[in-house]
């Protein structure tokens, strides 16, 4: 299954806020918002446990913008690592280069961050990295390429991105278009409200093969 390229408001009506997918929100008190709330209350009474796990998995997939196969791959990697599979899974996703750019505010959404990386606007430790899934490590330095177009794109994002408290594992120097990875992310700073254990349970049969 490929990455989702359809209407983004449709997904947040169904799954709730997905800041990595879109910065848009349903207007409070709008007809869409009210109908979404009514449907959510009705579905809470009707949902099976499988449906609940599926919904959490979908939240994770659409927020981080991953194809189904790639998300399953991350779940399998997390399952082989030491520690809680769910926590390791979130760390793997949060330390992706496209997500780091998003959390720094150098891109407004993760799809936009992925485009910056694909178009070679981003350097990691002084070298161009054009792989959005690149796994960032502590002490990695992320900067805009030293070209006007690259800096303008990132500056526009820094000015328009929602101003939120920067996670403790990151440091940003906006005047230099530079971010620093201080450490592996702590679970309390994950950028999505998610019940990761339900995601692991959803994939449990597939990870045993």
N, C-alpha and C positions, 0 to 999 in steps of 0.2 A: 504494500500500500504506500503510495507516494505522499509527499507533504501536502497539507491542506492549502488550497488556494482559493477557496470559496468565500462567501460572505462571512466576515468576522463577527459582526453583531449577532448573527444567527447562533454562533457557538457560545457567546457569553450569555445569551438568553437561556441557553440550555444548561450550561455548566457553571455559570457564575464568572466572576472577574478572572481574566487570563492576561495579566499585564505584559507577559512576554509576547503574546499574539497581537494585541492591540491596546493602545492607550485609551480607546473610546470606552464610554460607559453608557448604559441605558439611562436616559433622563429619569430622575426621581419623580415619581408620580405620573409618569407617562402611561398611556394605555398598554404599551409593550411591557413596561416594567410591572404594571399591576397584573397583567395576564401571566407574565413569567412567574410572579410570586404565587399566584393561585395554582398554576400548574405544578410548581415546586412543592407546595403543601399537599396537593392531591397525590403526587407521585411518591412523596415520603411515606404515605400510608400504603401505597400499592406496590412499591419496589420489592423485588426479590433480593436476596443477598448477592446473587450473581450480578444483578443490575447495578447495585451499589458499588461493587468492585470494578465493574466495567466503567462506570462514570468516573471514578477516581483515576483509572488508567487513562481515560480520554482527557481528563484535565491535564495530566502530566504530559501526554503526547502533544496536545495542541499548544500548551504554554511554551514548551521547549522547541516546538516545531519539528518533531522527529517522525520519520516513517515508522510504521509498525515494526518492521524487521530490525531497524536500528535500535529502537527502544528495547526490544527483546534481547538484543545483543548486550546492551548495558546491564539488563537484569541478570543475565548469565554471568557476566564479569563480576558484578556485585556479589552474586551468590558464592563465588569461589574465593572472595576476599575475606579477611578477618573482620569480625565485628558484625553489627546488625546489617542484614542485606538491604533493608529499606534505607537506612542512613547512608550506607556506602553508595547506593544508587543515586540519592540526591546529591551527594558530594561529586560524583562523576559528572552529573548533568550540570551542576553549578560551576564546575571548573572548566567547562568548554569555553573556547575563545569567544564564540559568538555571544554566549551568556555573560561572560566577564565584561565585554564591551557594553552590553545592555545594562548591567548593574552599575557600571561606572558612569552611565549617562552619555557615553560616546555614540550611542545609537538609541533611538526612541523605542524600538521593538527588537526582538530577536531576529525576525526576518530581515529587518534593515541592517542589523549587525552582520548577518550572514552575507548580505550583498556587499557590504564594505570589505569583508575578508575575501570573498570571491573575486572582487575587482581589484585586489592587490593594493588597497589603501592603508593597510595595517602592518606594522612591524612588531615583532616580538624579539626583544634583546637585539635590536638593530637589524634584523633580517626579515624580509617579507615572508609572511605566512598566509597562504591562500586556502587553508583547510579550516573551515568553521568548527570542526569537531576537535581541533588541536587541544590537548589537555594541558592547561596552564599549571605551572608549579610555583611554589613559594620563591620569591625573588625575581620572577619574570617581570620584565618591564614592557609595557604595551604602549606604543606611540603611533601617531599618524605618520604616514610617509611624508618626507620632506618635500612636498609639492603643494602648490596653492589649492588645487582642487580637493586633495585629500583633507587638508586642514579645514577648508571651508565646509565640507560635508560634516566633519566631526564637530566643528564649532556650532553649526546650525543645530545639531542634535543636542549639544550641551546647553544651548540656550532654550530649546523647546521641550526637552525631556522634563517630566514631572520631578520636582525637587523633593527627593526623599533622603532620609538619613543613609549615608553610605555604609555598607556592611563593614564590619571591623577587619575583615580579611583583605580589604582593598584600600588603596590610597589614590587620590586623584589630584593632579596638578593641571587644572584647566588651561592655565596660561601657556603651558608647554605641550598641551594635547597629549598628556602622558598619564598612564595609570600604573600602579605597582601592586603586584600580588604579594601580600604580606605573609599569608599562611593558607592552609586548607580551610575552607569555610566551616564554621560552626553551625550545627543544625538549626539553631534559633534564628539564623540570618537567611535561611532559604527563602527565595523570593516568591513562594507560592504556598497558600494554605492547602495542604494535602495530607491525606492519611496514607502514607507510603506503604504501610503494612498491607493494606487492601490491594495495592498494585502488585506487590510481591505474591500475594495469595492468588490474584487473577492469573498470573503467569506460572503458578507452581507446577502444573502438569507439563507445560512446555519446557521448563528448565530441567526437568528430570530426564529428558531424552538426550 
